[in-house]
Structures are given as C-alpha cells and as structure tokens.
Amino acid sequence: MNKKIIFFLILIEFTLFRVEAKQLTNNVLVSIDNSIITELDVNKEINFLKFIKNDQATNTSELLKKEIINTLIDRKIKDIETNYYKIDVSEKDIENSLYNYLERIKISNETLNSFYNKNEIEKDYLKNVIKIDLKWSKLIRQMYEGRLNVNLTEVNRQLEQEQKNTEESEKFKNQLITIEQNKLLNKFAATHLEKSKKKYLIKFL
C-alpha cells in the first residue's frame, strides 16, 4: 500500500481517537437552567489548581472533585447574576487584578501561557475567573453598601490598645473600618449567593 495512504489512514485514526477521548471526558455533570458544567470543565479547574499550588500529584479524590463542581456552580451562578444585573468592570481593573494575583503566587505570564498550551486550556481562563469575581464583588457592594454599619465601639477599643499618635491613629482607624466592612460584604456575598441558587434549576446528571 502506498506510504502516503498509510500515513493518511493513521492520521485519521489518531484524530478520531482524540475526538472520542475528548467526548468521553466532556460528559455533562450539572445543568443550571440553560448553562452546563462538563467533565472537561472539572478537569480544567483541577489542573489549574494543581498548577497554581505547584501540586504535581496525579491522584484526584472524589471529595476534591465534588468541591470543584460546587466551585464551578458558584462561579456559573455569579456569572449569570452579574450578567442579569448588567454589571461590568473595566479591562484595566481586570488586568491589574490579574497582575497582582500572578505577583502574589509568583507565577510569570510566560509560565502561565506555557501551562495553557500544555493542557489545551484557553488563554483567558484565569482572566475570566478574575472578571467574574470582580463583577460579583461590585454587585454585592452596590446592593449592600447602605448596610455596612461598623461597630465603632469595637474599633475605638482596638485603637486605644494600639496607643498610636493622632496621624497613625486615624490611618489605623480607617484600616479597621475597611476590614470590618469587608467582613460584612463577605457575609452578604455568601447569603446572596445562596439566595441566587434558589432562583435557578440546578440538576446533577
């Protein structure tokens, strides 16, 4: 048989094998109204978490898989909700957050892109995650800004313990107020997320 024909047949067989392998790992696991979460989505997230945590372990427990699925459900709900309320964030804010995040975990853009190529993950994967988180934070702040009442008695008590001078005391007070407000925002975010989940039909398949 002609070598070119043999090569062509091998190429077709290899391509079909890759397509079949991808289909096997792309089973739908969860549906959220008209959105879905697939086996491929879960594998992407697991590989990404291993990458940023520098975890080379190959075994993935069922417990971790369940946690990842719950994380992806939360992310999908946040995306749906922020789109519903037409929440948007600037490209500059996204890029700044992405830069700060990579700085914090000490990973370069080159290393990140190399990981994407190796694992066949879209290059905007982390960027999209950050965008959803920023939009969600903006939505929660808009909804609950009027309810960020901080206990100033507790703040003043902590100030007295620090015994700083007037200028330092004012800065420290503002920091304490910001910390307390962020705690409240986190509580509101968790509560709002649970409320939002009840609005959508979540089915485990």
Secondary structure as UniProt FT lines:
FT   HELIX           3..24
FT   STRAND          28..32
FT   TURN            33..34
FT   STRAND          35..38
FT   HELIX           39..52
FT   TURN            53..54
FT   HELIX           62..84
FT   TURN            85..86
FT   HELIX           91..104
FT   TURN            105..106
FT   HELIX           109..119
FT   TURN            123..124
FT   HELIX           125..144
FT   HELIX           145..147
FT   HELIX           152..162
FT   HELIX           166..197
FT   TURN            198..199
FT   STRAND          202..204
//
